[in-house]
């Protein structure tokens, strides 16, 4: 558990650490906004597209073997990113880091499933796993901010290397190998279709967040991705050895938990995205100061995830999953009343509710997914859990981000009428609240204050409206969990030949 959690911790930290380094990277390579976005998106695309495939391959070829291979890929590509001399090299290394993360991540949960046969121990182990991941996600920006305070931008990548070495060495001696000894032949068409479908869906969601949901290219990409995914589902019902057996979806312990957490990830995925900009651009905190103020989300999620296991054991998984998602929604609803001068205590209250709720829901939901599958196919279950959250989170950032941006543009348009500025400056202001502050810094004092006040109000209005809609989605997700998720996990029938643990 120690070495599995260490690997999860570094993957979670890496997810949030890069954002703070982007300004330094931009100065180092004179990177465009598009290149900076791809430094983030290259990782997300590779990670999300390959999760299902790597989970299935772990079941077949050995989870420890795949876990170790993923660590090697992640470590080498982190070193490559740290030594990059161009944005092209950095983006390529980030994509390889996504491959390494996709190979490693599903093995962690499937190794837990194969190692802890007792349901009580399994639930507690999954709770620790979920808590550590949430903690890593919360402290990632703090780690990044602390490193950048004293070191160069590449320190955020060099951090990964000693942790990868320690985890690899510890895993070599303390993690036991497990695999599905009765695994049939590889479902090559299924592998190809799943990668293509997920890649296009996630890429389309990213493009929608950058441009518009009604953009022609976005519609085409999403449509093709949906068609390929539908073909994948059709193929899996007819394959003699499917990668993802469709019969799993008949078990509502599996399907209900995945649906509920996809909706929950949609609602919470944009929280840190919004608040990191709000604290820095609207309230004027430095990156490190903002990161420290965001950290309670991860801390509260860690604690509640650990506590969720005995609660679920006592009353079943339905209640904590449904209640946890509802509490998340309550936190977003509370934050939807924030204004530009909101006190940190108010922000802390909303973040605390979101952290507590997410930890309370995620831990038993992950246990529901893993407990509903045969141990022999734990890898695909772990991959489904991670994939649904990646897709849900990406949808949240793109969908709620589009709502926020639309309101920002509408309100900032009124400012453009009142303030006489060149067209180039107007475009910069419309681009983002950060751009508006740059223009304000180059404008006369009276106009500068109007731009700052107007852009801060516009951003906050968009953010709070998006959070209100996120809270509404969370309320729906809570009801979905309440109605379709069984109280007790319904285990699948194991195959005649179970996992062999070496």
Secondary structure, 3 states (H helix, E strand, C coil): CHHHHHHHHHHHHHHHHHHHHHHHHHHHHCCCHHHHHHHHHHHHHHHHHHHHHHHHHHHHHCHHHHHHHHHHHHHHHHHHHHCCCCHHHHHHHHHHHHHHHHHHHHHHHHHHHHHCCCHHHHHHHHHHHHHHHHHHHHHHHHHHHHHHHHCCCCHHHHHHHHHHHHHHHHHHHHCCCEEECCCCCCCHHHHHHHHHHHHHHHHHHHHHHHCCCCCHHHHHHHHHHHHHHHHHHHHHHHCCCCCCCHHHHHCHHHHHHHHHHHHHHHHHHCHHHHHHHHHHHHCCCCHHHHHHHHCHHHHHHHHHHHHHHHHHHHHCHHHHHHHHHHHHHHHHHHHCCCCCCCCHHHHHHHHHHHHHHHHHHHHHHHHHHHHCCCHHHHHHHHHHHHHHHHHHHHHHHHHHHHHHHHHHHHHHHHHHHHCCCCHHHHHHHHHCHHHHHHHHHCCCHHHHHHHHHHHHHHHHHHHHHHHHHHHHHHHHHHHHHHHHCCCCCCCCCCCCCCEEEC
